Amino acid sequence: MNNKAIIQRVIDYIEEHLSEELTLAELAELAHYSEYHFHRMFQFLTGTTVMSYIRQRRLNRAAALIDQTQRKVLDIALECGFRSPETFSRNFRKAFGIQPSEQRRKGMPLPLTAGLQLLTGSTTGQHFEDWGDWKMEFKQVTLPATRIIGYRIETTIDNGQNNKDIPAFWQHYLANRLWENIPGKLDNVELGVCTESTSEGKFGYVIGYRVAPDTAVPEGLGLVEYHIPEQEYAVFTTPKAGPDEFVDAIQNTWNYVFAEWFPGSGFEHAMAPEIEWYDERCMTEGDKEMDIYVPIKPSAKGAAAPASHSRP
């Protein structure tokens, strides 16, 4: 079962159980993903987070029942999965700009949306196979176990917050020349590493360098160490872009990998750290490019896409 089919199964389950308590942990288990990767895959394939989708579908159902029946608003709120009238009213007004009681009194039609269907084609509205003369390709590599020292933040993919936090983190890191604090660098490759977190929808992001196993972590500078296990990766190179477009090129490549490439690739996400690889190609005043390392394992069904194989 490919990623789109898995997410569609979760969507169907949500539709059938809207009146019940639904948690990220429960839905991730149904999809056989970690919470973080389920949260991320759902957003890439649908354009919204799973909990936002559940809330909107519950509000849609409640609005339809208020319009079509004379049942008490409180009973409708409880049936649609809201645990208190205050929570229901607050979310209803935020979604529709009107209180539930006003909708019934005025009989106002509301802009309701249908449930998602993923299996009829791409849902992203964007295709990244061909940006001008640049073609999306990948190579498969084995990255050996690696220890890095660097700086860490915690962010979330919810509402695209990571797309704001990570660029801002890089700007702070570069403006303050924080790389100068990192000892024992083995090379000139800066790594941006997405690490998993147990917090719902949150993950860590580390900027750092590969260092020797015995390099000590300096105290008092906010530095951390992180260990990346040996892992197979699919490596994607971003399209060349000027300084003003470079961040967009990186984010669009991430979108392509999850929304377009993974579903038909024959691979599954290996639930290991994801890596952004910044080398001398980024350290120019002109067009820049970098590599994105996505951890992979063969899918239970379907042949993997062909790729060159190497070991960095």
ABEGO torsion letter per residue (X at the ends): XBAAAAAAAAAAAAAAAAABBBBAAAAAAAAGBBAAAAAAAAAAAAGBBAAAAAAAAAAAAAAAAAAABABBAAAAAAAAGBABAAAAAAAAAAAAGBBAAAAAAAGBBBBBBBBBBAAAEBAAGBBAABBEABBBBBBBBBBBBBBBBBBBBBBBABGGAAAAAAAAAAAAAAAAGAAAABBGBABABBBBBBBBBABBGBBBBBBBBBBBAABBBBBGAGBBBBBBBBBBBBBBBBBBBBAAAAAAAAAAAAAAAAAAAAAAAGBBBAGBBBBBBBBAAAABABBBBBBBBBBBBBBABEBBBBBBBBBX
